[in-house]
Amino acid sequence: MTNRRTFLGVAGAIAAAAALPAMARAQATTNAAGMSAAVASVKTQDSTSLYVKDWGSGRPVILTHAWPLSADCWDYHANALAEAGYRAIFYDRRGFGRSAQPWSGYDYDTFADDLAAVIDATGARDATLIGYSMGGGEIVRYLSRHGASKVIKVGLVGSIVPGLLKTDSNPEGVDAAFFESIKEGIRKDRPSFMTSLLKDVFYDASIAGTYPVSQGVLDWSFQMAMQAGMRSTLGCIDAFGKEDFVPDLAAVTVPTLILHGNADKPVPVALTARRAAAGIAQATLIEYDGVSHGLLVTERDRVTRDLLDFLRA
């Protein structure tokens, strides 16, 4: 299918539960030194349970993931961050991975509020927020809804920000009908669609990359994709495909690193990273030449190195 080839496309209790917002109540704990301790799940404002991975200690780095994957896509990098002395916090978006699968809430205002719940529940302060693909949207919308008082840096990796949809202000964007065709393909034969999407579009088998995408990687990614609910898989297509984040860019007032492959099929650099870099005051854009959307895998060491350099700066 044409759309598959051209798809532009996470010793004791805290002082009192009342000290936390209702959405995160009773989720955070502190250790003997008064530092926030790891949590395994977070309850959001609408009581959706989010699965959280909380590794290491030190200054927190919160990672949000791509559609149709889960927090596991960050495992390699999160492990490296924790070994380097950071606290890596990454979670499955509602409807994905091991998080609950409610019927509603697959919009960026809700995703941003879910991120706020994770930040509050884990006690993260002076945090760096890093979003991959659609995960970049959570971050800029969080900043526009909740402010940057708990955030010191932002990273956007292969991110959809500031938007893919064709509009008067984005005339080179993607027609809305295209995203409907993606939903049609998923409804017709989801496993087959995801198999082709991951191989031919997400990782783009035609590009070698520093690390080849093995069958094992494809199987692992397919497993993550199929762990998501059908409702969330479909709902997020409208979210990442049609949301306009241009108004949110002014809220990104902290140093921001943008990493993007300039051969990215599903999230073209001209529609996203370059526009984001132009609209964010303290942005630094690094383009990876000849790299497609699966850069967390194909350029894993380079991404980790660039992120660590940014965190240490």
N, C-alpha and C positions, 0 to 999 in steps of 0.2 A: 504494500500500500504506500501511496505517496507520503502520507502523513508520518509513516514510520521512518522514512528516510529524511524528512525535513522537519521533524517535530521541534518546534521552537520552545522545543520543550523539551530535632535536645538537653567529772562523771556524774550527768544528771539531766533532768529536763530543763527547759528554759524557764525563766522566771514564772511565767503563767501563760496559759493558752490565750488569755485575753490580750496579751501583749502583741499578738500577731493579728494581721487582718483575717477576717472570717474565712477567706478563700484558702488560707494556708495554715489555719489553726491546728496546733498539736502536731505539726510535722517536723519542726526543727528541734534539735537538741544541742547541748553544749558539753564539751569535755572539761576535764579538771582545770585546764589552762584558760577556759573561757572562750575557746575557739569553736566555731560551728562544727558539729559532727555530721557525718554522712547521713543522708536520708535515702530510703529506698522507694518511696512514693510520695506524691503530693496530691492533695485534693484541691481542685479548682473552685471557682465561684459557684459553678453549677453542679458541684460534687462529682465531677469526672475525675477518676484516678489516673494520674500520669506516672508511668514507670521511669525512675531516675537512676542513672549510674553516676556515682560520686567517688572519684578516684583521687588519691593523693591529698596533699595539704599545701597551704601557701595561698598566694593571691588567686582568686577564682577566675576561671575561664569557662564560660557557659557556651555550649555548642548546640546549634539547632540544625536539623537535617533536611535532606532533599526528599521530594516526592519521587518515586513511591517507596522510599527506603525507610529505615528506622535509625535510631541513635547508633546502632552497631556500625554504620558506615564510617563513624569517627573513631573506632576502636584503636587503630594503629596510632593515630595522632594524639588521642587522649592519653594513651599509655606513655608516649614520648613526653607529653606535657607534664604528666605526673612525675615521671622520672627526672624531669628537669626542675622540679620544685614548685610546680603549680598544682592547684586543685582543679581538676577537670570535672565539670558537671555537665552531663548531657542526657537528654531524655527523649522518650518516644512521644511524638506529637499525638494529641487525641486522635483515636481511630487507627493508629499505626502501632506496629510492634506489639509490646506487651501492655500498652495503655488501654484504658477502656474505650469502647466503641459506641458512643452515644449517637442518637439520630441527628442531632443538631450541633451547631457550633463550628462549622467548617468555613469560617470567614476570618479575615485578618484581625479584626477588633478582638474577637474571642481568642485567637492564637496569641496576640500580644498580652492579653490579660492572663492567659495560661503561663506565659513566660514570667510575668510579674509574680504569679503564685509560686513558681519555682524559685525565683530570686528571694522572695520573702521567706519561704519555707527553709531554704538552705542557709539563710543568714548571709548571703553573698553581698559583700560591699567592695568598692573599688574593683569592680568586675570588668573583664573584657568579654564582650559578646561577639561571637563569631557565627555567622550564618552561611550555610551551604545551600545554593540553589534557591528553592522557595523559602528556605529558612532565613534568608536575608530579609524577607518581608516582615517576619515576626519582630526582627530587631528594630528596623526603622519605625514600624508602627508602635512598638513598645515605647520608643523614645518620644514619639509625638503624643502618646496617651499618658505616659507615666513620668516623663522627664529623665534626665541623665544624672540625677544625684547619686545613684549607686553604680554608675558606669564611668570608667576612665578611658576605654578604648573600644573600637568596633572593628571587626573584620568581616568582609563580604567576599565569599569564595564561590565563583561561578554563579553569582546571585542574579535573581530576576529583577532586582531593583534597578531603575525605577518603574519598570513595567514593560510588558510584551505586546499589549493590545494596540491595534491600530486606532488612533484617535486623531483629532485635528492637531493636537500638540505632538503626536508621535506618528506622522504619516507613513513612515516606513515599517510600522508595526504589523502585527498579525491580525487577520480578519477574525472576528468572533466566531464565524462558522467553522473555522479550523478546529477550535477547541471542542465544538460540538462533535466533530468527526472523531476526535480522540475518544470521547465518551461512548460514541457508537461502537468503535472498535473494541472497547473494554466490555461493553454489554454483550457483544456478540460472542467473543471468545477471549476472555481475560487472560488465561495462561499463555495462549499463543501470542497475543498482542504484547504482553510483558516480555516474553522471550525475545521477540524481534526488537522491541524498543530498547532493551538493555544492550543487546549485541550490536545493533546497527546504528543506534542513535545516541544513547546515553554514553556508552564507552566508544562507539564508532570503531568497529573492527578494521576499518581501512587505514587507521592511524596507528602506528606502532607504539609510540609512547616510550618513556624510559623503562617502565615495567609493562610487559605484555599482559593483556587481560586473558587469563587462563579460563578454561572451562570451569574450574573450581570457583573463580571469582564470579562468573556468570551465574553459577548455581547458587552461590551465597547471596547474591543480589536478588535473584529470583525468589529465594526463600523469604527475604525481607519484604519484597513487594507483595507476595501472596499472603503474608501475615496480616496485612492491613485489611480493614473491612471494605466491602464493596461501596457502601455509602460514603465513607471517608475518601476512598480512592477517587470516586466521581466528584464529590463535593470540592475537593482541593483543586480540581482542574479549573473550575470557575475562579477559585481564589487566586491561584498563581498566574492564570492566563489573562484575567480581566481586571485585576486590581491596578489602580494608578497610585504610585507612591511618590510622585513628584511633590505633592504638598507636604509629605513627611520629611523630605530631605533637609529642610531648614532646621529640624529638630536634632539633626545629627551634628552636634557641636563639639565632639571629641575627636582626637586623631583617629583616622579611619584608613585601614589597609584594604585595598581591593585587589584580589587575585583572580585572573580570568584567562582562559584559553582563547586565543583568537581564531581557533578553528572549531569553536563550540557551535554545534548545530542547534540543539534545542534552546539554548540561551545565547543568542548571538551577541558578541561583545559590543557591536555598534548600538544595539538597542538598549543595552543594560549597563555594563561596566563603564563605558566611556561617558554615557550620560550621567551616571551616578557620580563619577569623578568630577565632572563639571559642576554638579549641583551641591556637592558636599564641601564645605569650606576647608577642612583639614584632611583632604583625601590624598592618598598616594596610590596610584594604579600601577600594578605590575602585570603586563600581558605575557602569557606563556605562548611562545610562538609555536604554531602547529599543534596545539593541544586542544582536545575537545572537552566535553562536559564531565567526564569521569576522572578529573584530575586528582581527586583524593586517592585514587588507585594508581593511575598511570604516572603521576608525578608525586608520589606520596612523600618521599624524602625532601623534595624541593619545597612542597607545601609546608611541611613541618618546620623546615629550616627558616622559611620566610616568616612563618607565624612566630617562631621563637625569637627571631631577630626583632620583630615588631614588639613583642611583649617586653623584651629586655631594654628596648630603646628608651 
